[in-house]
Structures are given as C-alpha cells and as structure tokens.
Amino acid sequence: MYNTITIQDIPVHYKVTGQGPHLLLLHGWGCDLEIFKPIQEHLSKRYTTYSIDFPGFGKTPDPPQPWSTEEYAMLTEKFIEQLNLNNPILLGHSFGGRISIRLAAKHPISKVILTGGAGLKPKRKLDYYLKVYSYKTIKNVLKLPGLRHYSEQILERYRKKSGSSDYQQASGIMRQTLVKVVNEDLRYLLPNIKASTLLVWGEHDTATPLSDAHVMEKEIPDAGLAVLKNTGHYGFLEKSAEFLIIVDHFI
C-alpha cells in the first residue's frame, strides 16, 4: 500500500506491506522504492516492511537545499518516530547504506543489512559515480532472468525521473547533494554500530568495492560478510534468490 507522510514540510512517499516485526528498506542513489519490489514482496511474508522514496527520488520532491546524509538520516529518524517503528531492522543499498550507518551508530536498531553499502570515502572521481548510478545501469540489471517481469514497471519510473543522463537533468539541488554525499567518509561511525550487521556484497562491485566490505566487517563490532559470486553493485537483484536465503537466515 502506497502512502504519503509529511516530514519537515516534505511529502515523503512510501510503501508498506506485510505483517510482523518492522523492517525498513532504504534505496540507493538514482533509484526509488520500486527497486526493492521483489525483495519487499518476499520479506513481507514475515515482516511489516516499509520502503521510502528519499527526497529527490521517486515521488518525493527534492529537499529544500542541498543535503548531506546527515539531513537524510534526520528525516528517516522522523519517519521511524512518526510511524512508531519499533526497533526496526534496516536494509540499505548503496546510498541507503550511508543512511543505515548513521542511524545504527546513533539509535537502537534491531539488525542491519548492508548490500553494496556506501559510506567510505571513494577512491574514484565523481564522474565515475554519475555513470554507475545511471538509468543505463538499472536497465541492464533488469534484463536478468527472474527480473524481466518487473522490468517495464520499474523502468517506467526511472524514465520519468532519471533518464540516462540523470546528473545533467537533475536539479541544481540534487547535483550539489550528490557531490556532498559521495565525498563523505563515515568510517569513524562504524565502531559505534551495536546492532548485529550483515554485509552482502557483489564480488565484482565497482561502485562500492568488496574492499569496502572488508573494512566494514573489521570495524563494525558484530559484523559478518557474505559475497555473491559473479555479481556487481546490484547483486541483491542479480542473485535475488541467493540474497534472500542469506537474509532469511540472518533475520
């Protein structure tokens, strides 16, 4: 079920499905809540799952000014508070991993799942990330077996919002937000995460390389790493069945 909740004068679009303990899915840059469609469908059999469109993505308007992940985390905190999500499990992909790190380092969180999670200062230049987070990447991923029946519905949303040149078409606010976000280094927060943390990484992820996962596994007090062979930044979709088996076992 799709809903809207106003937080900091921003109408935040979100989707809730299922029943049971609370689980919150946080999407990556250039995506929206629909990227989790097959994952959310599965998890909603056991959990009340929530997925949101961050400001500037999907059906949620841009933030009023360029934001860092600190502002995105504050908005997510208020989302959790206003909907009375009790000690939720967090599942964050890429940019959503940054928000998960900030939340888990500050608040009591049940468990954390990071898949291709960003958070460490990148070694690559900004132009690279603009390509990685592009519509073309999503389009290629959705050609994979098992995802094709979702592809047209999901791609239509990205056509409207992103396009293949998402950075060029983005508002000045979102361009500046991206620059702020990719230059943040949240490594200092990792030792503060008390929740049990599962890291699920694509073996050949070039956006958030596997070396990042090894750093996180070392620095987060209670963390374990599972590697999805022959997958990239969207390993959770490329091998969704394997990903869900790992997640089910963890939670």
Beta strands, then each sheet from edge to edge (+ up, - down):
strand 1: 2-7
strand 2: 10-17
strand 3: 22-26
strand 4: 48-52
strand 5: 89-93
strand 6: 111-115
strand 7: 196-202
strand 8: 223-228
sheet 1: 1+ 2- 4+ 3+ 5+ 6+ 7+ 8+
end
